[in-house]
Amino acid sequence: MPRALFLDEPDGEAQLRDPPDDPLAEGEVRVAVSHSGVNYKDALAVTGEGKIIRGDFPFVPGIDLAGEVVESDASAFREGDRVIGTGWGLGETRPGGYAEHQRVPASTLVGMPEALTPRRAMVAGTAGLTAVLAVMALEEHDFYDSEALADTGEIAVTGASGAAGSFAVALLAEAGAEVVASTGSEGAHDYLRELGAVRIIGREALAGAPERPMQSARWAGAVDAVGGDTLATLISEMERHAPVASFGNAGGYELETTVFPFILRGVSLLGIDSNKCPDARRRAAWERLGGLLTYDVADCLTDRVVGLGDIGAAGEDVLAGRPRGRVLVKVGE
Ligand SMILES: NC(=O)c1ccc[n+]([C@@H]2O[C@H](COP(=O)([O-])OP(=O)(O)OC[C@H]3O[C@@H](n4cnc5c(N)ncnc54)[C@H](OP(=O)(O)O)[C@@H]3O)[C@@H](O)[C@H]2O)c1
């Protein structure tokens, strides 16, 4: 009998047990999940620190999954197809990836790119997907006087040693950008250089509220996982017509700024939402991850691999900002 990790109440301890035998609904597939991951949202869910689950309890968390279709009631996928699931309520409003078998609406899944395996897809997971979407947004931006990210100047990544930040560093470096990684983890400097950062700055360099609405312009672009004062400072330090992609709130969700950087320097604030990302963009993003994630890069970006029974402890670690890169979950075979 395939097992699953259940939360019986929002702040209870997760329990591993057999799920009920549910038939497929129309348009659903059953996925034999081989891997998932522990994202920031998952960490909030399994530790009870944040109320991210909006489905009925008992509930199976896990906002990511990858595996093979074992039963299908949808024309899009057949038995044996390998698929990736992220977003569209997975692990938030609908049961998620911490289950050896899971029923999922086919419309929310992406077929696995040739270059990926379920394990390497989950090295990326929602974190990798979000980072690609942020990098794509920067690349599509109409820069003031440069065509390509490689020619723009320094691009800052905050929360750089976290899962999404690590992917942003690796993807920007792969695109030839001069990446400056901002981190509060002193032990992560070598890791970030290995991923391609040319310079490392301490988290505190961007942490306080900006003294003036517009400060010395230093950044040709930025990818922000932190939010709060860090994002406000980045906005105040952007060069003319430079973009900031914002996807995270690891340091705070409030944003105190002025309109001046936007109306006097033409700075753009680009919001990134991986959860309800349109299908064509999601596919393009996963193809790009397939190109990045060679075995070596995937190894470098994996902090550790845990089993279903170890997710609670891994969640505590993620909330404390300890992992470098991704915590991968080995779910089934
Ligand atoms: N918009 C979306 O679609 C989307 C998708 C995925 C994730 N997210 C959000 O993006 C953020 C990062 O996600 P993740 O999966 O990469 O999480 P993560 O692995 O926990 O990384 C977050 C990183 O932020 C830094 N950090 C932690 N606490 C901080 C604080 N108090 N002040 C400043 N920096 C702090 C740490 O990096 P350093 O030690 O290197 O500083 C930490 O490793 C989260 O807020 C998450 O909810 C959004």
The ligand as a Tripos MOL2 file, in Angstrom:
@<TRIPOS>MOLECULE
LIG
   48    52     1     0     0
SMALL
NO_CHARGES

@<TRIPOS>ATOM
      1 N1          6.6060   34.0960   -5.7960 N.am      1 LIG1
      2 C1          6.7170   32.7920   -5.9240 C.2       1 LIG1
      3 O1          6.1570   32.1810   -6.8290 O.2       1 LIG1
      4 C2          7.5810   32.0460   -4.9520 C.ar      1 LIG1
      5 C3          7.9860   30.7360   -5.2300 C.ar      1 LIG1
      6 C4          8.8980   30.1020   -4.3560 C.ar      1 LIG1
      7 C5          9.3290   30.7600   -3.2170 C.ar      1 LIG1
      8 N2          8.8570   32.0030   -2.9480 N.ar      1 LIG1
      9 C6          9.3310   32.7380   -1.7700 C.3       1 LIG1
     10 O2         10.6950   33.0620   -2.0010 O.3       1 LIG1
     11 C7         11.4080   33.0800   -0.7680 C.3       1 LIG1
     12 C8         12.6130   32.1540   -0.8620 C.3       1 LIG1
     13 O3         12.1650   30.8240   -1.0650 O.3       1 LIG1
     14 P1         13.2030   29.6100   -0.9640 P.3       1 LIG1
     15 O4         12.4690   28.3670   -1.2790 O.co2     1 LIG1
     16 O5         14.4490   29.9470   -1.6850 O.co2     1 LIG1
     17 O6         13.4830   29.6460    0.6130 O.3       1 LIG1
     18 P2         14.8300   29.2760    1.4070 P.3       1 LIG1
     19 O7         15.5220   28.1340    0.7500 O.co2     1 LIG1
     20 O8         14.4300   29.1650    2.8260 O.co2     1 LIG1
     21 O9         15.7540   30.5660    1.2020 O.3       1 LIG1
     22 C9         15.4890   31.8040    1.7860 C.3       1 LIG1
     23 C10        16.8270   32.4910    2.0150 C.3       1 LIG1
     24 O10        16.5800   33.8520    2.4080 O.3       1 LIG1
     25 C11        17.5750   34.2750    3.3210 C.3       1 LIG1
     26 N3         16.8930   34.6580    4.5720 N.ar      1 LIG1
     27 C12        16.2410   33.8760    5.4460 C.ar      1 LIG1
     28 N4         15.7240   34.5980    6.4590 N.ar      1 LIG1
     29 C13        16.0750   35.8870    6.2090 C.ar      1 LIG1
     30 C14        15.8510   37.1200    6.8960 C.ar      1 LIG1
     31 N5         15.1550   37.1670    8.0420 N.pl3     1 LIG1
     32 N6         16.3460   38.2440    6.3550 N.ar      1 LIG1
     33 C15        17.0300   38.1980    5.1970 C.ar      1 LIG1
     34 N7         17.2860   37.0570    4.5090 N.ar      1 LIG1
     35 C16        16.8040   35.9250    5.0200 C.ar      1 LIG1
     36 C17        18.5190   33.0840    3.5440 C.3       1 LIG1
     37 O11        19.5690   33.2060    2.5710 O.3       1 LIG1
     38 P3         21.0380   33.7560    2.9500 P.3       1 LIG1
     39 O12        21.4430   33.0390    4.1930 O.co2     1 LIG1
     40 O13        21.8520   33.4170    1.7590 O.co2     1 LIG1
     41 O14        20.9080   35.2370    3.1960 O.co2     1 LIG1
     42 C18        17.6460   31.9080    3.1740 C.3       1 LIG1
     43 O15        18.3950   30.7900    2.7750 O.3       1 LIG1
     44 C19        10.3940   32.6920    0.3070 C.3       1 LIG1
     45 O16         9.8640   33.8620    0.8820 O.3       1 LIG1
     46 C20         9.3290   31.9490   -0.4780 C.3       1 LIG1
     47 O17         8.0720   31.9770    0.1530 O.3       1 LIG1
     48 C21         8.0080   32.6500   -3.7840 C.ar      1 LIG1
@<TRIPOS>BOND
     1     1     2 1
     2     2     3 2
     3     2     4 1
     4     4     5 ar
     5     4    48 ar
     6     5     6 ar
     7     6     7 ar
     8     7     8 ar
     9     8     9 1
    10     8    48 ar
    11     9    10 1
    12     9    46 1
    13    10    11 1
    14    11    12 1
    15    11    44 1
    16    12    13 1
    17    13    14 1
    18    14    15 2
    19    14    16 1
    20    14    17 1
    21    17    18 1
    22    18    19 2
    23    18    20 1
    24    18    21 1
    25    21    22 1
    26    22    23 1
    27    23    24 1
    28    23    42 1
    29    24    25 1
    30    25    26 1
    31    25    36 1
    32    26    27 ar
    33    26    35 ar
    34    27    28 ar
    35    28    29 ar
    36    29    30 ar
    37    29    35 ar
    38    30    31 1
    39    30    32 ar
    40    32    33 ar
    41    33    34 ar
    42    34    35 ar
    43    36    37 1
    44    36    42 1
    45    37    38 1
    46    38    39 2
    47    38    40 1
    48    38    41 1
    49    42    43 1
    50    44    45 1
    51    44    46 1
    52    46    47 1
@<TRIPOS>SUBSTRUCTURE
     1 LIG1         1 GROUP 0 **** ****
